[in-house]
Amino acid sequence: MAEAVIIAIAEEIIAKSVPQALKKIGELWGVKQEIEALKDTVSTLQAVLKYAEKQYYQNDQIQDWLNKMKDALYDAQDLFEEFNIKAMQRELRGHNEVTKEVRTFFSSSNQLAFNLKMSSKVRAVRERIEDINTHRRFHLDRHPVDSQVEREWRKREETHSFISEGDIIGRNDDNNTIMEFLLDSNMKENVSILPIVGIGGLGKTALAQCVFNDEMVSKNFNLKMWVCVSDVFDMKKIVKNIIGCAKEKASNEVSMEELQIELRAKIDGKRYLLVLDDLWNDKPEEWLSLKKLLMVGSRGSKIIITTRLSSVATITSTTSPHLLRDLSESASIDLLMQMACRKEEEIQDFEMLAIIKEIVRKCSGVPLIIRTIGNLLSSKKTICEWLRFKDDELLEVSQSEDNINSVLRLSYNHLPSHLKQCFAMCSLFPKDYEINKQTLVDLWMAEGFIQSSNKNKHLEDIAHGYFMDLLSSNFFQEYETHEWGRLARCTI
């Protein structure tokens, strides 16, 4: 996965302490300047790399460019390692030996040869990187998030308060739990907050839509507002959207202070329901700034947050978050049959039921995948066609459909680079493999994926922190815990 490691390589090159290595073997004239030039070149590329990383799966030219750039950056990384290894060898031989060897090393002929060799290597790799960048066939927009690709992506991702038939099959218990929260008038806080947490495609938004449109809920609140936050936590935009929902037209105010005043005027003293859909930002200070503006509602006001991150739930909730689980087998079958436009009587056929169960098992209880597969099966009328689909097409479809990939890839794209390369290593394990947590941590450490700026913190502790970050983002699923409660094994 080029997109998983290239940012991490670039960051390592920029941070690598080659100047320290040079001091241990003597300042090499010409080489230090070339190294600094190389680091500057890589540094200026960071914005391009981050933009290209996000667009990796949407553009063949970007994929080709990133793959070439990855190879060049690996060569630069190898050069830096060569310097550090030489410096380490001399340090291990002792100070007296270093003095003697450096004197010999810097004889007129040896010094010149080494300078020319290393200078040439560093310059060559720098020029190669610059050449690859010069010949790239894509350009950064002035504001990448507003590019046509991003706008189209956001159009697909943006949600609203309406709900389609079939979106909430198998969610009766979840629905009752959320309804109980919304209608509870005995909360301690004036404004109570409940996050709904789960991986992409499980139906968090659909569940929120269902309760948002419930007649009893509508009668219980003076004001209802639905805002899709998505991945960019733009405080001003969020407040404007909340105001727009409250007064059913866009706000004309432009300054943040004016927006705050208008928001308070709209919700102050009212029992309101606000849904913040698809919240990613887990920075406490930014959330508290928004929360402060929302606390003026009257007693009984409620906020529902849908998120994929347990870390978001931790900083926002005033009550226990609601964790959304996979659909049961029976609910999955009902949803599949509905989307495939098949009658319930067909399940009575033993052979057909066996095929359906196998298809459903491969959908892993995720409503988005089930709906997509069901739509594809709607054109297949016979048992033979369903069987052929199960045996020949299902795996390929589940891996290539854009709407499935966009959901699964979205969570991945939001990972920082150091977690992307750690997660990418999990591709070494076969599907449904029960991964030993310690084994994974050891592999990350052996590959040099664990970096620390704090000398007092052990790398293994940092690696365990990486693992917990991936677990909280729903990339791993707990499989087995030790008797003392610590996670021992997991699956992806």
Secondary structure, 3 states (H helix, E strand, C coil): CHHHHHHHHHHHHHHCCHHHHHHHHCCCCCHHHHHHHHHHHHHHCHHHHHHHHHCHHHCHHHHHHHHHHHHHHHHHHHHHHHHHHHHHHHHHCCHHHHHHHHHHHCCHHHHHHHHHHHHHHHHHHHHHHHHHHHCCCCCCCCCHHHCHHHHHHHHHHCCCCCCCCCCCCCCHHHHHHHHHHHHCCCCCCCEEEEEEECCCCCCHHHHHHHHHCCHHHHHHCCEEEEEEEECCCCHHHHHHHHHHHHHCCCCCCCCHHHHHHHHHHHHCCCCEEEEEEEECCCCHHHHHHHHHHHCCCCCCEEEEEEECCHHHHHHHCCCCCEECCCCCHHHHHHHHHHHCCCCHHHHHCHHHHHHHHHHHHHHCCCHHHHHHHHHHHCCCCCHHHHHHHHHHHHHHHHHHCHHHHHHHHHHHHCCCHHHHHHHHHHHHCCCCCCEEHHHHHHHHHHCCCCCCCCCCCCHHHHHHHHHHHHHHCCCCEEEEECCCCCEEEEEC
